[in-house]
Structures are given as C-alpha cells and as structure tokens.
C-alpha cells in the first residue's frame, strides 16, 4: 500500500450516464481526494476525465484520472455502473445473463488488486448482481452492497412531501424488497416527525387517505418507466443516491439507507441480496435493521425475495 492510502480514493467502473453523473456529483461534494475512472471503452473514460478535470477550478481540489484495475489498489470504495440496458427484443433473462457476465468479469479484477475496498453495485438488475458480486468477494464481509431501493425510497419521500406539503427530508418512509416490480412500501412505519401517517395532517389540511397513498406508491414504482419514455434514461437522482452511499462509507456516517445486501436469515430470508433499512458506514453494511413489519408486509417482503431467488436460479 502506498502512502496515498490515507486519502479517500473512489473507483468508478462504467462511465455511462449513471456513472458520470455520480462522478460529477462526487467532485462537487468534496468527500474524495481521488477518483479513478475505468471503462471498457478507454477513450470514453479519458474523455470524461478531461471534461471533469476542466471543472476542478470551480470546486475543491482532487485528482481525477482514467486508469485500469491496477489503479484501484488503494481505493476505499469502488462503484460499479458497468452493464447494458435492455435492448428492443431482448428478454429479461438475456439481459440478466449479459450483465451477470460483466459482473463476474469485473469483480475478480478488483479483488485481485484490493481486498479491502467496499463495492457498491449500481448495475441492473441490482439485487441479483449484488448477490453475485458478494458470492465472489465472500458473503460474510459486508463489503458488497447495492444501490437497491435507495432511489425508490427517495422518490416515495418526494411524492409524500408534495402530498402533505412537507419537506421530503422530514418524511421517514421506506421502499423495501426488490428494486423492481415486487418492491413494497412500509406504510405501517411511515411517519412525519414521529407522527404515523394514519394520524398526520399536513399544513395544507391533507390527512390520511389510503387510496392516495396507494397512488403515490404506484407512481413511485413506475417512475423509471415514465422517465425513460420521456428522456430514454434515468441518471440524475440515482447519481445522487450513489453519492449518498459513498459519502456514508467514506465519512463513516452510520447512515440508515435502503441498500441491497445479502441477508443471512433476517426476516426468514437468506442467500439473496435485497433491500431493507441498513446501517452503512466505513465497513460497508454494518447492520440490517430488524423492523417490526406487519404480517402483510413481511409476507410481501418474503415473496419479493423469492421472486429474486427464482431469477437468480435462472442463471444456473
């Protein structure tokens, strides 16, 4: 290890729209001293490096390079955004096989030079790819986590904020389960300043309305489809979500986030990565919280996990 290990060094694999949006947010936040960009298209990574470096006079100093896997030897966190989106006529299983192959290629190259970095998986389908990455690294370490439903939770809070006329940062509500169609909201625990939604009335006079909450969840669940229809991809919000995860690790914040990680018996689930409120710090996953779910929520969460397991089994 070099003396640069005392710095906060972040690696980024995949310089597409999600990866570079994260990189752009990271350089503005000032939480990292160095950023290493890696892409199968080396010239693309070099171009992004040049563009980002030209903005450094406007932000705090840092080092941004386009490199290869050997440059990750001292990285504290490596964010994986590599992968392809679903193409016309391509089945979900074909997409899964392609991106699983990419993860199976990338992760051993990281671990060959760095046994300590926290790996943050953002590629989709994120839960299954997180599980695959964790199996390669070693499930017991907690070093591998996925972006999971971090973005879904943010979307839910934003929409609830609009509904109640309250700053979304004051709303505590979670989307858990798969980052996908089987995800679910934990309505039984959702609150504003400690007041359960069933009892809360906003300054705008809006009180409890389960039908409205159901519509908000549906809008949350389908938000990505709506955005993709209009602008072909989503990247701003997930870029900021990745920044929040990386910041929680680098600053050892012990932040509770709905990241995806392999469970080991919690909620009756094991051998699959799935999202539940989790304490994230310098060691990666520190603890998956044991929440008092309602019976229906627990059943839906377990069903979501089973859906993911079935998809993972399709690969074998």
Helices and strands as residue ranges (DSSP letters): G 3-6, E 9-13, H 17-29, E 34-38, H 42-53, G 56-58, E 63-66, G 69-72, E 77-80, H 92-111, E 118-121, H 126-137, G 139-141, E 144-146, H 150-164, G 168-170, E 171-172, E 175-176, E 184-185, G 187-189, E 191-192, E 195-196, H 210-221, H 223-231, H 236-250, E 255-257, E 260-264, G 266-268, E 270-275, E 278-281, E 284-288, H 295-314
